[in-house]
């Protein structure tokens, strides 16, 4: 810990003297996932700072702040996991719970497209706010978190499901990796608003960041968790992490991350990685861009409507037309019922 504190102080002096600008030294910048490797610790991972892209996704829906924060975390987690896919396909994060925010969906299509939306009950949210009981646990309630990998037509989906019973998204993601992937994995997520001065007054912009690290030694034996008894109530059953010194050191280093470091644009992904791992040496790879991009289209919706019966077309008609709005990007598509043969 002391070594890291002294480095941060030194780095601050360097910034003051040399005035490096964001974008120099190969910085990936906002909306780029940065893969990294710490070979001496047998660790690989990815980190990201989401800025303008996230602000655009949240801004078009004008979600209440607690809902926006939840969806922002879902976006970060989805991007960190989705960019690891080595094939053409989708990674989908979805929650279904009994809380005021009963659904979150974040959908990443390779190589770079993200879209997301949230469904919530305004009355229940208002009641929680009035009672001063806003937290991820109360917003989500009880239910499930599903993480789905879809490689497209003619392939079988892979889906991992974990319970959301009083857990945050970050905690549930750790549970997923422990139970489904069985790869020692840790992560940190952070969300905040950045207030910047501007003409007409200050402007608020959503930012979010995250870091995911996995322990991948060549010897599988080093990844093993301690044996458990299998008996009810044995405290050893609560031990989930390998005892390997490299993994334990990684956990200690990740525990020093301040939430602001994950979102501060003046820190950036590369500088944060250097702060964490400079004593071991960290290899940083080129950033992978991510973009606010929906996959909806007029042609896709037209194809769905063409499969409707005459009665379904009639039931879908309002004010002389059929109006369909995409829940992800809020784009509205308008159709004339006469376009569809089944309506005749």
SULLIN-V210571 format. One record per run of one state. SS is the DSSP state (hx for helix, st for strand, lp for the rest). FROM is the first residue (numbers start at 0). LEN is the number of residues. Records with the same first field share a line. If there is no record, write none. Layout:
BEGIN
SS=FROM-LEN / FROM-LEN
END
This chain:
BEGIN
lp=0-1 / 18-5 / 26-5 / 41-1 / 50-1 / 61-3 / 82-7 / 97-5 / 109-3 / 119-2 / 131-4 / 140-1 / 150-7 / 165-3 / 181-3 / 196-6 / 215-4 / 223-1 / 225-9 / 238-3 / 242-2 / 254-4 / 263-4 / 277-5 / 289-1 / 292-5 / 305-4 / 316-1 / 318-2 / 325-6 / 335-1 / 339-1 / 343-1
hx=1-17 / 23-3 / 38-3 / 51-10 / 64-18 / 121-10 / 135-5 / 168-13 / 219-4 / 234-4 / 244-10 / 258-5 / 267-10 / 297-8 / 309-7 / 336-3 / 340-3
st=31-7 / 42-8 / 89-8 / 102-7 / 112-7 / 141-9 / 157-8 / 184-12 / 202-13 / 224-1 / 241-1 / 282-7 / 290-2 / 317-1 / 320-5 / 331-4
END
